[in-house]
Structures are given as C-alpha cells and as structure tokens.
Amino acid sequence: MIRGRIDPKIHTYADLTYADHVVAAALSYIQGDNQRALDHAEPVTEDALEPRLQSNALLVHAAAALALRRKKTAATSFQRAEAIIQHYGLHANYQTISHADLDHLIALNGADTENILRIYPVRLDLLNLPCCETDLLTKLFTDLLAHQ
C-alpha cells in the first residue's frame, strides 16, 4: 500500500514504481531509518526521469547520507538535486527534508545557495508531524513492506 492504494501486483521490491520508492524513502527518512531511505532513493537518483521525483529522491538521499556521515555522497546528491530544482523551478521540493538538514547540506556544499532560503523561506518540518499522522504514515509504510 502506497499513495493510499493497495496494489495486488506489488509483491517485491522490484515491483515498486519510482514514485513508490520516493514515498518509501521519505517515510524511512522521517522515521530515522536512513539506510532504508538511501536504499529506496537510490534507483530514482540513478535514472533520468521526471525531475520532481528525481530531485525529491536526491534530497532524501543527501539528507540520509548526511545522517550516516557520508559527507561526499551527501554533497554530490544535494548538488544534483539543487541543479534540477533550480533548472525546473521546483523550489517547493526543498520541503522534502528537514530545515536543519537543508542548512547542513547548504553549509557542506559551500556553494552560493543563499537564494534557496530566500526563494522558499516558509518550510514545513516533516519531523514534527502530529503523532496521529506519523502513525498513519508508519502503518502505510509497514503495510507496503508486508506485501513484499
């Protein structure tokens, strides 16, 4: 179950769509399971596809890598995400990761990214979801994994 649907065709990890991987990566990131977030984001970061999906996957990949102290991977993923976001004007995608992680990634890159926060200054911190919403997202993610 992902994106509010039950798909009987999803039996394995390989059956997940790119969108499913991005959602699963984001949920894993929110739950603090950074290795799983990397694993789900990886297929989407490597393939050229829809820019919104790829930039979200790259942001989650960067934040998860940062949490795992893989600074070079984090910097590379963030640079790629930023290039896509700037090119396509997908500034709302910066909301995919926490404000603190975004600040760390900006500092890590040492690039001129000040306009990121000026362009999209109002952020939602995904890590501060109400308990009922976190529980619901956890249940959706757990149901998905149970069907694998």
Residue frames relative to the residue before (quaternion, step in Angstrom):
aa qw qx qy qz dx dy dz
M 1.0000 0.0000 0.0000 0.0000 0.00 0.00 0.00
I 0.1870 0.7514 -0.6117 0.1622 3.53 -0.77 1.06
R 0.8143 0.1433 -0.1563 0.5404 3.57 -1.06 0.72
G 0.6795 -0.5336 0.2931 0.4093 3.58 0.99 0.81
R 0.6562 0.4797 -0.3311 0.4792 3.60 1.13 0.41
I 0.2719 -0.6967 0.6281 0.2149 3.50 -1.29 0.39
D 0.0715 -0.8045 0.5896 0.0008 3.53 -0.68 1.09
P 0.3352 -0.7774 0.4940 0.1979 3.59 -0.38 1.18
K 0.6097 0.5687 -0.3537 0.4239 3.60 1.22 -0.32
I 0.5972 0.5497 -0.3753 0.4476 3.60 1.23 -0.23
H 0.0764 0.8124 -0.5694 0.1000 3.54 -0.32 1.27
T 0.8019 0.1589 -0.0686 0.5718 3.56 1.11 -0.59
Y 0.7109 -0.4266 0.3596 0.4281 3.51 -1.38 0.19
A 0.6603 0.5295 -0.3002 0.4399 3.58 1.01 -0.84
D 0.6335 0.5493 -0.3312 0.4328 3.60 1.18 -0.46
L 0.5274 0.6424 -0.4156 0.3694 3.60 1.21 -0.25
T 0.4171 -0.6748 0.5478 0.2657 3.56 -1.09 0.75
Y 0.6700 -0.4610 0.3694 0.4495 3.57 -1.27 0.14
A 0.6385 0.5210 -0.3295 0.4608 3.59 0.97 -0.81
D 0.6258 0.5312 -0.3311 0.4654 3.60 1.01 -0.79
H 0.6513 0.5159 -0.3151 0.4586 3.58 0.96 -0.86
V 0.6491 0.5122 -0.3249 0.4591 3.60 0.97 -0.82
V 0.6548 0.4960 -0.3117 0.4776 3.59 0.94 -0.87
A 0.6676 0.4951 -0.3030 0.4662 3.60 0.88 -0.91
A 0.6353 0.5194 -0.3286 0.4676 3.60 1.02 -0.76
A 0.6635 0.5023 -0.3046 0.4633 3.58 0.92 -0.90
L 0.6567 0.4992 -0.3127 0.4708 3.59 0.96 -0.82
S 0.6396 0.5138 -0.3258 0.4698 3.59 0.97 -0.79
Y 0.6293 0.5332 -0.3183 0.4673 3.57 1.03 -0.84
I 0.6535 0.5122 -0.3087 0.4640 3.58 0.91 -0.93
Q 0.7048 0.4610 -0.2534 0.4759 3.57 1.01 -0.85
G 0.5135 -0.6656 0.4067 0.3576 3.59 1.26 -0.15
D 0.5075 0.6120 -0.4371 0.4205 3.58 1.26 0.28
N 0.1143 -0.8725 0.4730 0.0439 3.53 0.46 1.27
Q 0.6157 0.5323 -0.3657 0.4515 3.60 1.03 -0.60
R 0.6582 0.4871 -0.3108 0.4826 3.59 0.96 -0.83
A 0.6042 0.5477 -0.3533 0.4585 3.60 1.06 -0.71
L 0.6453 0.5075 -0.3130 0.4775 3.59 0.97 -0.85
D 0.6636 0.5261 -0.3071 0.4342 3.56 0.89 -0.95
H 0.7013 0.4493 -0.2738 0.4809 3.59 0.94 -0.84
A 0.6744 0.5006 -0.3065 0.4479 3.60 0.99 -0.73
E 0.5528 0.6825 -0.3711 0.3016 3.58 1.06 -0.79
P 0.7007 0.4610 -0.3211 0.4398 3.68 0.67 -0.90
V 0.6709 0.4980 -0.2974 0.4619 3.57 1.09 -0.69
T 0.6448 0.5231 -0.3342 0.4460 3.61 1.09 -0.57
E 0.6940 0.5110 -0.2700 0.4293 3.57 1.12 -0.63
D 0.7310 0.4151 -0.2338 0.4885 3.58 1.08 -0.58
A 0.4266 -0.6626 0.5472 0.2821 3.53 -1.09 0.72
L 0.2200 0.7678 -0.5688 0.1963 3.55 -0.58 1.15
E 0.8133 -0.2231 0.1668 0.5108 3.54 -1.23 -0.40
P 0.5028 -0.7125 0.4002 0.2817 3.61 -0.65 1.12
R 0.6313 0.5401 -0.3544 0.4292 3.61 0.96 -0.75
L 0.6652 0.4881 -0.3020 0.4775 3.60 0.92 -0.88
Q 0.6896 0.4948 -0.2949 0.4390 3.55 0.82 -0.98
S 0.6754 0.4814 -0.3170 0.4600 3.61 0.89 -0.81
N 0.6225 0.5166 -0.3469 0.4747 3.62 1.04 -0.67
A 0.6518 0.5084 -0.3156 0.4660 3.58 0.93 -0.87
L 0.6648 0.5070 -0.3051 0.4559 3.58 0.94 -0.85
L 0.6367 0.5192 -0.3327 0.4630 3.60 1.02 -0.73
V 0.6594 0.4835 -0.3058 0.4878 3.58 0.93 -0.89
H 0.6232 0.5405 -0.3287 0.4598 3.57 1.00 -0.85
A 0.6678 0.5038 -0.2970 0.4604 3.59 0.92 -0.92
A 0.6844 0.4836 -0.2912 0.4614 3.59 0.86 -0.94
A 0.6564 0.4993 -0.3110 0.4724 3.59 0.97 -0.82
A 0.6439 0.5098 -0.3206 0.4718 3.59 0.97 -0.82
L 0.6208 0.5371 -0.3344 0.4630 3.58 1.03 -0.77
A 0.6611 0.5082 -0.3007 0.4628 3.59 0.94 -0.89
L 0.7044 0.4301 -0.2471 0.5077 3.58 1.15 -0.65
R 0.4750 -0.7107 0.3902 0.3420 3.57 1.38 0.24
R 0.4429 0.6405 -0.4880 0.3944 3.56 1.05 0.78
K 0.1279 -0.8750 0.4635 0.0572 3.52 0.58 1.26
K 0.6459 0.5187 -0.3366 0.4478 3.60 0.93 -0.79
T 0.6500 0.5004 -0.3063 0.4830 3.59 0.98 -0.86
A 0.6428 0.5301 -0.3163 0.4536 3.57 0.97 -0.90
A 0.6744 0.5000 -0.2951 0.4562 3.58 0.88 -0.94
T 0.6642 0.5070 -0.3037 0.4578 3.58 0.91 -0.89
S 0.6707 0.4911 -0.3021 0.4666 3.59 0.88 -0.91
F 0.6605 0.5030 -0.3134 0.4609 3.58 0.96 -0.83
Q 0.6331 0.5273 -0.3359 0.4565 3.60 0.95 -0.79
R 0.6599 0.4959 -0.3054 0.4748 3.58 0.96 -0.85
A 0.6444 0.5153 -0.3210 0.4649 3.59 0.96 -0.86
E 0.6652 0.5165 -0.3024 0.4464 3.55 0.88 -0.95
A 0.6359 0.5285 -0.3329 0.4533 3.60 0.96 -0.80
I 0.6643 0.4873 -0.3018 0.4797 3.59 0.95 -0.87
I 0.6621 0.5178 -0.3069 0.4465 3.58 0.88 -0.97
Q 0.6811 0.4778 -0.2941 0.4704 3.59 0.87 -0.90
H 0.6594 0.5261 -0.3127 0.4366 3.59 0.93 -0.88
Y 0.7917 0.3122 -0.1471 0.5041 3.59 0.89 -0.94
G 0.4585 -0.7112 0.4337 0.3097 3.61 1.24 0.02
L 0.3756 0.7496 -0.4580 0.2953 3.57 1.09 0.72
H 0.0755 0.8724 -0.4806 0.0475 3.57 0.99 0.84
A 0.5812 0.5835 -0.3789 0.4222 3.61 1.11 -0.51
N 0.5587 0.6280 -0.3868 0.3793 3.60 1.16 -0.44
Y 0.5316 0.6225 -0.4202 0.3916 3.59 1.17 -0.34
Q 0.5675 0.5994 -0.3776 0.4195 3.60 1.24 -0.32
T 0.4875 0.6924 -0.4208 0.3253 3.59 1.21 -0.31
I 0.7742 0.2446 -0.1389 0.5670 3.59 1.07 -0.68
S 0.6445 -0.5343 0.3735 0.3995 3.56 -1.24 0.38
H 0.6301 -0.5433 0.4034 0.3809 3.53 -1.24 0.53
A 0.6413 0.5304 -0.3263 0.4484 3.59 0.98 -0.82
D 0.6672 0.4844 -0.3066 0.4756 3.59 0.94 -0.85
L 0.6198 0.5324 -0.3435 0.4630 3.57 1.01 -0.76
D 0.6453 0.5167 -0.3180 0.4642 3.60 0.94 -0.87
H 0.6615 0.5052 -0.3064 0.4620 3.60 0.93 -0.88
L 0.6693 0.4973 -0.3038 0.4609 3.58 0.95 -0.84
I 0.6121 0.5291 -0.3442 0.4764 3.58 1.07 -0.72
A 0.6762 0.4885 -0.2874 0.4706 3.58 0.90 -0.95
L 0.6395 0.5449 -0.3179 0.4394 3.58 0.99 -0.84
N 0.7056 0.4687 -0.2673 0.4594 3.57 0.97 -0.83
G 0.2487 -0.8024 0.5109 0.1823 3.56 1.11 -0.54
A 0.4603 0.6805 -0.4439 0.3578 3.56 1.26 0.32
D 0.5734 -0.5601 0.4594 0.3827 3.53 -1.31 0.18
T 0.1970 0.8088 -0.5224 0.1848 3.55 0.25 1.27
E 0.2803 0.7872 -0.5086 0.2074 3.58 1.19 0.37
N 0.6325 0.5531 -0.3460 0.4175 3.60 1.03 -0.69
I 0.4855 0.6445 -0.4494 0.3833 3.61 1.19 -0.27
L 0.7390 0.4134 -0.2339 0.4777 3.56 0.76 -1.02
R 0.6204 0.5175 -0.3524 0.4723 3.61 1.12 -0.49
I 0.6669 0.5043 -0.3034 0.4570 3.57 0.96 -0.86
Y 0.8128 0.0842 -0.0176 0.5762 3.56 0.90 -0.84
P 0.0002 -0.8709 0.4913 -0.0123 3.60 0.54 1.17
V 0.6879 0.4447 -0.2862 0.4972 3.61 1.09 -0.55
R 0.0117 0.8220 -0.5660 0.0625 3.54 -0.54 1.18
L 0.3156 -0.6866 0.6154 0.2243 3.50 -1.27 0.49
D 0.2811 -0.7521 0.5669 0.1843 3.56 -0.81 0.92
L 0.3669 -0.7729 0.4809 0.1916 3.55 -0.35 1.27
L 0.6444 0.5455 -0.3321 0.4205 3.57 1.09 -0.56
N 0.6907 0.4495 -0.2793 0.4929 3.59 1.25 -0.15
L 0.2241 0.7736 -0.5538 0.2111 3.58 0.99 0.78
P 0.5545 -0.5753 0.4642 0.3822 3.59 -1.13 0.54
C 0.6655 -0.5365 0.3457 0.3870 3.57 -1.16 0.65
C 0.6628 0.5147 -0.3298 0.4325 3.60 0.89 -0.86
E 0.6613 0.4895 -0.3119 0.4752 3.61 1.02 -0.73
T 0.6308 0.5170 -0.3306 0.4749 3.58 1.01 -0.75
D 0.6438 0.5216 -0.3146 0.4631 3.58 0.99 -0.86
L 0.6518 0.5150 -0.3129 0.4604 3.58 0.97 -0.86
L 0.6646 0.4923 -0.3037 0.4730 3.59 0.90 -0.90
T 0.6327 0.5256 -0.3285 0.4642 3.58 1.02 -0.77
K 0.6530 0.5113 -0.3119 0.4635 3.58 0.97 -0.87
L 0.6400 0.5185 -0.3268 0.4634 3.59 0.94 -0.85
F 0.6799 0.4873 -0.2871 0.4668 3.56 0.90 -0.93
T 0.6478 0.5173 -0.3140 0.4628 3.59 0.98 -0.84
D 0.6343 0.5245 -0.3238 0.4666 3.58 1.01 -0.81
L 0.6242 0.5345 -0.3351 0.4609 3.59 1.01 -0.78
L 0.6967 0.4732 -0.2805 0.4605 3.56 0.83 -0.96
A 0.6202 0.5522 -0.3419 0.4398 3.59 1.08 -0.67
H 0.6814 0.4780 -0.2818 0.4772 3.58 1.16 -0.59
Q 0.5446 0.6243 -0.4042 0.3878 3.60 1.25 -0.08
